[in-house]
Amino acid sequence: MSKSKLDHNNRLILLVDDSPEYLRLLSKILKSKGFNVEKTVNGKTAIEIAKNQCPDLILLDINMPKMNGYEVYRQLKTQEKTANIPIIFMGTLDQVINKIRNFDIPIIDCITKPFQESEILSRVESKLIVYQKHLEIIAYNQRLDQEKEEHKRFTKALITANQNLQSVVLVDAVTKVANRRKFDEYLNLQWQKLASEKLPLSLLICNLDFANNYNNADIDLTADNFLQQIATEIKSEVKRSTDLVASYENEKFAVILPNTNSQGAVYVSMLIQKKVNSLKINNTPFIENDFLTLAIGVATIFPSVKKTPKTLIHMVEKALNFEKIQRTTKL
């Protein structure tokens, strides 16, 4: 609160004193300034009122029978609901000095009896301003905590959304395997990694024997279905989590095999070839031969910083072209 004065109308002050005379006097002074007042002559009742009504301030007599002011103070401070209610003690000067010496309680606000109206109002006003500041700080911190939690939730949701978007961006829409962008990124990543580890990197490019009319609009949907099926079958033979199956271009698929020598790469290509041949896909308008088959180019290299992944791509494309020529010659 920026103002030095408070609106008294909604402020509740609890008066606790075993002297009815003091209670009447204090009540009159405070009510004349617009404060709401509750009063009691014993500590036990004061604690119950504090728990039930949560006053903004308690004026508490030090020297009361049965339960003195400091015992009331202790009990209020041990309960979460009343622990933060500000308290001003009241008593004679001797009572105040003696109680501070004899009780293990930090130095707190005290008003000595007999008191002046101006002093009462000044101390009450000051205490309430401090308490209001305290409440504002608590509310501000709570808002900060809430905003932090909201920010965490928003950030988490944003990360998830970005991950989902990234996943969509890097997946081929037709075949549902990695797209060419993902292929290029992953090949570069493995090239750098294996170059530092001095380990081999193998690459397969699989070419489907589709006819030239593959792009005919009337058969695109059927062709897409076959591409999805072939992608699934190729992926089923690529077992390791570090391997990657990707849609390379048109009717071509690529398989990246990190830390795989030439024998291992040839073995994987044979598994893929066998799996696709076992499908015996035929009688379709976009297959040139009796059954759909694959031509697979295989190449292996030890990556180095002096070369780029294009070196491996050129090698495997050359191997694929050679494989196609061999197949044509056999036919």
PyMOL commands that set and color helices and strands:
alter all, ss='L'
color gray80, all
select helices_A, chain A and resi 20-32+43-53+69-77+93-102+117-169+180-197+212-215+217-236+262-279+309-330
alter helices_A, ss='H'
color red, helices_A
select strands_A, chain A and resi 12-16+36-40+57-61+87-91+110-112+201-208+244-249+252-258+294-301
alter strands_A, ss='S'
color yellow, strands_A
deselect
rebuild
show_as cartoon
